[in-house]
């Protein structure tokens, strides 16, 4: 009986603590079960996964230092200084920015390429910094813990218990990539603009960024869907930012009239890598090149290339979505793996070893040969079973100069017969490339020009990009959203490649 009474008291105490947390939420006070040390550890573990998947952009060390300097200005005026903040540029063309708990703030080179002033950079970084300073990640993970474990979460996440941290690193990544609740995103907009203003930036930078988001939503469907899905509608965010500009103009009329910090920012991103590239890999005109392993592979324009695949063994994957005759969606995926061997092996020996070490459940359906890299490469047809079901895969192997490559294509078994000829055509394009030819494949980079008197957007697009019809897109790329307003003489402009304007060469 005494034991039961003690249990009931403990249960009621836990319930009261939980209810007090719920009440705190109702009063807009943060409900956080995670300690600062756990928060930092979760962020640290999550950051390792992020940087492994996307890579840190190292081509321009001065750019990384510049971004950190802007971040330091924002940190100096934010309300949380009990943690160390780290600002990092990721080596991906995806347009994104996000924060992890514990002070890790990331921007991609893709979003930097679309910015046109340091004020815009400060607006985006201020938003992400607000997520950290206001402990949004810790709040959301605390809610998730209570929803999953109930009252037990109060002890699972008690300060000092480090063993639970690992399981929340994944939750932190989901929050970073998929976003927070719309209320928390709106709060981050509010505080982010406040931080930027306090650090000496013009809130018109936030207006410019939201205008850019709207232009991308309208002109490049799908480009930012994941990034913006959890946020309030962009038009609503733009309206809020415009309101803040009006308030700022009343409070600081002289500062409000100052131009955005544009030219200095553009000079910092001059030479920024564009397009799909990562370390030794790049995609150029439907060709995938790996300079480290000295090979290339052509893929059809119906396939989208991904240099940051979820599969840790894959160098790159190529995906095509199509409808079957029954109207159902079907996915075809091709991928390439590669490594340098310690000693020479034949392709047959490597294939046998590879399949012996294959950890997923599989069954060899047929043996085959595929023309690849000028040889008849050994190939297998496998049925691979995962949690998502069974996929039929054609897998071919080639080894040359200790470079071992595996090229594969898979789809649903019902569609494999139709897909196989396409898989074999792509495999047939694989070739090893001499060093002198590899040098001709270069990462496309952003460049700057100074306009001349009389230049128009159309004349600039024609002269600089050989794309006369892309004048309006070039204007928007440079932050000029009224495309009938022509550039002024002596204006510094960004010139991307045609692919960056979503125009086929």
N, C-alpha and C positions, 0 to 999 in steps of 0.2 A: 504493500500500500504506500509506504514512504517513497519507494522507488518510483511508483506511478505518479505520486504528487510532485516529486522533483522533476520528472520528465515533463509533466504538464506545465510546471512553472517555466522550465527552459523553453518549451514550445511557445508559451505565451510571451516570454521575453523576446524570442526571435520574431514572433509575429508583430509585436509592438515596434521592434526595430525596423522590420520590413515596412510596416504601415507608416512609420515616421519617414522612411525613405520615399514612399509614395507621396506623402504630404509635402516633402521637400520639392518633389517634382512639380506638384500643383502650385507651389509658391515660386516656381522658376529657380529653385536652388538646385545645384547639381547633386545627383544621387550617385555617389562613387564608393565602391567597395575596394577598388584596386589602389594599393599604395603607390606613392611616387616611385619607389625603387622598382616595383613590379612593372609599372608603366614604362619606365626607361628600359628595363630588360626586355619587355615585349617588343618595344620599338627597335631595339638593337637586333634581336633575332629576326624580326620581320625585314629589317633593312638589308640583312645579308641575302635574303631570298630575292628582294627587289633588285639589288645590284648585280646579283648573279644572272638573273633573267634578262635584264635590259642592258647591263653594262653602264659604266660611268663614262660620260663624254670627256675624253682626254685630249682631243685634237687641239683645243685652244685653252691652255691652262689659265691664261689671263681672263677668259670669260668666266670660268668657274670662280676665280677670285673676285671678280666684279659682282657676280650674283651673291656671293657670301657677304660682300660689303653692303649691298643693299639690304640683305637680310639682317645684318648687324644693326643698321639704322632702325629697322622696324622693331627688333628685339629691345632696343634701348627705350622704347616708348610703350612696350606692351606691359601688361600687368603681371606677368609671370617670369621670374628670373631665377627660379630654384633649380633649373635644369640647363644643360648645355645644348644649344641648338646647332644643327648641322644642315647646310643648304647644298644640294647636289643637283647637277644637270645630268639627266640620263640620256644615253646614246640611242634614241629612237625617234623616228619621225612622227609617231603618234602624238596628237595634240592633247596634252594632259598636264595636270599639276595635282599633287596630293600630299598629304602629311600623314605620318605615322605617330603613334603616341610616343612621348618621351623626347620630342624635339627634332625629329627627322622630317625635313621638308624637301620635296622633289619637284623639279620642273623638267620637262622633256625639251630636247632641242627643237622638236616639232612645234611646241607652243611658243618658244622664243622666236622662231622664224616668223610667226604671225604678229608679233608685237611691233610697235612702232615708237615706243618711248619708255624711258625709265619709270615714268608715272604709271604706265600700264603694268610694267613688271612689278612695281610696288603694290599695286592693287591686287594682283593675283597672289603674290607672296604674302600680303597682309591677310588675305582670306584664309590661306592655308596655315599661317602662323596662328590665327585665331582658333582654329580647330585644336591646336596643341595647347595654347595658353588657357583656353576655356575647358580643357580636358574632355573634349567631346568624345574622343576614342574611349577613354576610361569610363565615361558615362554609359556609352552604348554597350560596351562589354559587360558592365555591371548589370544593365537591364537584361542582356542576353543570358547572363549567368543565373539571375534570379528566375527567368522564364524557364531555363533548362533544369536547374537544380533545386528551385524553390528555396526554402529556408536554409538548406544545406550550403547554399552559395555564400552565406554569411561567414561560414567557417572555412570553406574552400579558398576564398579570396582574402582571408584575413592577412594583414600586413606581416611580412617576414616569411610567408610560406612560398618558397620559390618553385616547388615542384609543379604547381599548377600553371606556371607562366607559359610553358611551351605550347599547350593546347590553345592559348589565346592569341598566339602569334598569327595563326591562320585567320582568326576573327578580325584581327587588326588589318591584315591585308585585304580582306573582303570589304571592310569599311573604307579603306583607302581607295580601292579601285571602283567600288560600286556606290560610294558616297554615304552620307549620314541622312538623317531625316530632313525633310524640307525645312522644319523649324530651325534645326541646328545650322543648316546651310544658310538660311536667311540671317541668323545671328552672326555667322562668320562673315557675311557680306557687310553687316553693320559695323562690327568691330574691325574688320580688315580695312575699310575706308577710314575709320577713325585712326587706326595706327598709321596709315599712309599720310593722312593730313598732319598728324602730330610729328611725323618724321620729315615734314617739309615738302610733301608731294601734293599735286593738284588732284582733287577728286575727279576731274575730267578724265583722268587716266582710267578710272573704273568705267565711266561712260563709254570710252573708246573700246575697252575690252568687251563690254556687253554688245556693242554694235558689231564688233568683229564676230562674236559668237552667233549673232542673228544672221549675219551675212553667210557664215559657214553653214548654218542650219538650212538656209534657203537655197544656197548654191551648190552645196556639197553634201547631199543627204547621206546620213550614216557615218560621216567623218567623226562627229563628236557625240553620237547618241549615248554611249556608255558614260561619258564624262558628265553630260548634262541631265541624265535621266532622273537622278535623285534631287536635283536642284529645283527651286521654284522656276516657273516659266521665265525664259530669258527676257521677254517683254516686261514682266513684273520687276525683275532685277534692274533692268534698264531704267524703268520709271523711278525706282527707289534711288538709284545713283544720280539721276537728274535732279531729284529732290534734294539730295545732299549737296550737289553743286550749287543750287540756289541758296541753301543755308550758308554754305561756305562763302559765297559771294557777298552776302549781307554782313557776315562776321569779319571777313578779311578781303575787302574789295580790291586792294592793291595786289595781294598774292593771287587772287582768283584770275586776274588779267594776265598773269605771267604765262608765257608759252610753256608747253610741255617739254620735258628734257628729251628731245627727239634725236638730234644729230649725234650727241655723245653716245646714246644707246645704240644707234645704227652702226656706228664705228666699232662698237664692241662685238656685234654679231656679224660683221663683215667676214666672209670666209666660212660661215657656219655650214656644216654638212647638211645637205638636203636629201630627201628621198630615203629609200630603203637601203641602209648601209649599217654595218656593225663590225668594227675591228677589221678582220681579214675578208669579210663577206660584203657583197653588194649586189643589188639588183639593178640592171640597166637595160632598158628596152626589151624586156621579156627574156633576159639572160641572167641566170644566177651564177655568180663567180665566187670561188673560194681561192684567194691568193695563197693562203698558207699550204693548202693541199694541191694547188696547181690544177684545178679542174673547173670546167664550166658545164652548165646544163640549161637547155632552152625549155621554157614552159609556155603553154598557150595563154593568150590574153584572157581566156575565160577563167583562168585560175588566179587566185590572189596569193601573193607570197608573204610568208611570215618568217622573219629571221629571229623571232623570240618564241619558238614553239613551247607548248606546255610539256612535251616529252623531253626530258633532260638529255636523252641520247641523240636527239635529232639536231642537225645543224640548221635545217630549214624545212618548212612544210609548205605545200601548195594545195589550195582547196578550191573546189568548184561545187557550186550548188546548182542542181537542175531538177526539173520536174519529170516524173515518169509518165508513161502513157496513161496511167490511172490517175494522174493529177497529184500524186504524192511527191513530196520533196525528198530528194536523194542527194547524198554528199559523196563526192569522190575526193580522196586525199592522196597526194603523193608526198614523199619525204625523202631526205637524203641524210645518211649518217656517214661519218668518216673519222678515221684515226690514223696515227702513224705507228706502225708496228716496230717492235724492238728487233725483230729478225724477219728475213724473207719468208713468205708463205705463198703457196698457190691460192688462187681464188677458191678452189674446191676445199682446200684445208681450212681456209678462213670461214667459209660458209658452214662447214661441219661444226667448227668450234662455236660460231655465232649461235647456231640453232641449239647446241647443247646448253649454252648459257642463257637462252631465252627464258625469261621468268614467267611469262604469261602462258596460260593453257593454250596449246595449239596442236593441230593435226596436219601432217603433210598430205595434201590432196594429190599433187602431181609434181614431177620433175620436168624441167624445161631448160632451154637455152635462149638467151636474149642477146641481140646485137647491141653491144655497148662498149665504148672506148676502142672501137676497131677490132673487137674480138667477140667470140661467142661466149658470153658470160654465163656461168652456171646460175640457174634460177629455180625458185621453188614457188609453188602455189600452196598457201596455208589457209586453214580456217583457224582464226584466233578468237578465243572466247574471253570476254571481259564482262564487267558488271553491266555495261551498256548493250550487251548482246554479242552475236557472232558476226565477224567481218571476214571477208575473203580477201587475201592479200597476195599480190605478185611481188616477189622479192628477188633482186638480182645482185650479184657480188662481183667486184673487180678489184684486183690488187696490182699496183705498179709502183716500183721504186719505194716499197714499204708503205705506200699510201693505200689503205684499205677502205673501200667505199661500198656502202649498201644503199641501193635505190629501191624504193618500194612504192606500190600504189594499192589502195584498198577501198572497198565499198561494200555495200550490202551484198550478200551472196546472190540475190535475185538480179542484181544489176551488173555482176562481175563480167559476164560474157560480153556485154556491150562495152564495158569500160576497158577491158583488157587491151584491145588494139591501141587505144589512146595511151594507156600506160606504157606499152612497148615503144610507141613512137617517141614519147618523151625520154625514155631510157636510152633510146638510140641516139639522142643528141649529146649524151655525156661524152666529153673528150678531155684529155689532159692537155694543158696549155703551156707552151714554152714561156720562160721568164720574160723574154723580150716582148711577147704579145700581151702578157699580163699587165705590163706597164701601161698599155693603152687604155686599160679600164680604170678610170679614175672616179672617185666620189664627186658628184656634182655639188658645187658650193654656191652659197649666196654671194652676190657681188653688189657693190654700190656704184652708182653713177651720179653725176651732177647734171641736172637738166640744162638745156640751152634755151635761149629766148625763142618762142614760137613752137616749142615742143608740145605735142598733144599726147594723150594716152595712147591713141591708135598709132601715132608715128613712133612713139617709144617702143610699143609692143612689136611693131614691124622691124624697127632698126636693131633693137637689142635682143629680140627673141625670135624673129622671123615668124611672128604670130599676130598679124595686123588685126584680126578679129577679137583679140583678147585684151584690148585696151581697158574696158570696164573692169575686168578681173584684176588687171595690174593695178588699177586705181584702188580697188578694195584691198588688195594685198598690201598696199602702202597706207592703209588707214584713211583713205578718202572715200567716204560712202556716198557722197553726192557725185556721181561719176560724170556729170555734165560740167563740173568744175575742173578746169584744166590745170595742170601743174604750173607752178611759177618758175621762172628762170632762176637758175642757181640753186634749185631745190635738190637735196640729197634723197635718192630713191633706192629701194631694194629691187634688184633684178633676180628673180628665181629662174629655175628651169621651167620648160613648158609643162612638165608633169605636175609641178607644184600648183599650177593654175588649173589643173584637171583638164588639160587639153592634150589630146593625143598627138604625138609627133608625126 
